């Protein structure tokens, strides 16, 4: 052809037809798929860019350092470089599985939140330590706080109770000498201020009533001192009366004797 071109060639239709430059460029410009028809591409170099063709050796080399999408076991740590793991299965089955943020929020309390609500009961197999002071009635309380309170089932007080003009209500019947008394129980005893009185006879059982004051009215009890003073006074009056009566009798007797005998006694 002596460096001359063949022009105005039609597009080939058979394998033995001459092809134009346009037809060849359209098949080699990468604008459509290349059907290798089962043939190999040999002597391919290791890729340098992401769009480069790779050979089998490179694939095996890289595959040995990567996890297959079917899953496998890691042999080292993963440096996430502040990236996230997304689309995690929310249904945790094993304790060593990665869980999503929503699973944490549904199963754990946020300790940085001032208010966090339990979704169900908490079954503790150990202690809750460093619990803060309870400020509301529904707050959890420490053992130290509970130990300062008296159990509803009863217990021992370690100090006095300042009622502040309040009352203790619904007190039970006293069973022991050191039990507190209800107001109604005091009705069974004589008050020191004399505000109540006896409703039946009092049997002293051979004992004495001491410190009895001197009687003021006829219904007052009499102490021994008053009785002795009264007996002495009665005895003195009786003695005086007897002496007076004897003296009068002797005088009368002497007068009678003088009249009858004319003699003076």
Buried (B, 14 or more C-beta within 10 A) or exposed (E): EEEEEEEEBEEEEEEEEEEBEEBEEEEEEEEEEEEEEEEEEEEBEEBEEEEEEEBEEBEEEEEEEEEEEEEEEEEEEEEEEEEEEEEBEEEBEEEEEEBBEEBEEEEEEEEEEEEEEEEEEEEEEEEEEEBEEEEEEEEEBBEEEEEEEEEEEEEEEEEEEEEEEEEEEEBEEEEEEEEEEBEEEEEEEEEEEEEEEEEEEEEEEEEEEEEBEEBEEEEEEEBEEBEEEEEEEEEEEEEEEEEEEEEEEEEEEEEEEEEEEEEEE
